Amino acid sequence: MREYIVNTGYSISIAGPGPSTVVGIAPTSVGTIEVIRAWCSQFSSTSSAQQRIAIGSKASTYGSFSASTPVATKSGDPSSAITTTTTVMVQGGCGINASSEGTGTLTLQYPDNFNVLNGWLWVPTPNETFMYSGAKSVAAYLTLLANPGTTTGWNAGLVYRELF
């Protein structure tokens, strides 16, 4: 199976305030993606603080994102069927650091908390992965559920498989 990474790069500033989606991926209308890994960290904070985070899903009205192109995890694989989004995300699109969350409701699937000094890594066993179907117009979201104390220096990403 082909696997891809969508990540924020080394250092973004969280748009905030309130919930801030750091990565969003909407499968094509005929595709399905399986999220198999997620991470989030902040590099410049020296103060211990808890941060709320969640993997979730959103239907239809996704929001506006900055561009991030999916990268294949295996050098021989073709480009992803998911393409970068530079404005409002649509099916078959992905983006980072949402500037607006859209009107769709975020359904929390894996809410969690982490200390910003340690970062957060989610590596599920095979039976605990999440799948998102383009036929259902459902996108995968990695969202900070509260504005962090330090909004600069963030890094986050999702690794997914394309299933057809």
Buried (B, 14 or more C-beta within 10 A) or exposed (E): EBBBBBBBEEEBEBBEEEBBBBBBBBBBEEBBBBBBBBBBBBEEBEEEEEBBBBBBBBBBBBBBBBBBEBBBBEEEBEEBBBBBBEEBBBBBBBBBBBEEBBEBEBEEBBEBEBEBEEBBEBEBEEEEEBBBBBEEBBBBBBBBBBBBEBBEBBBBBBBBBBBE
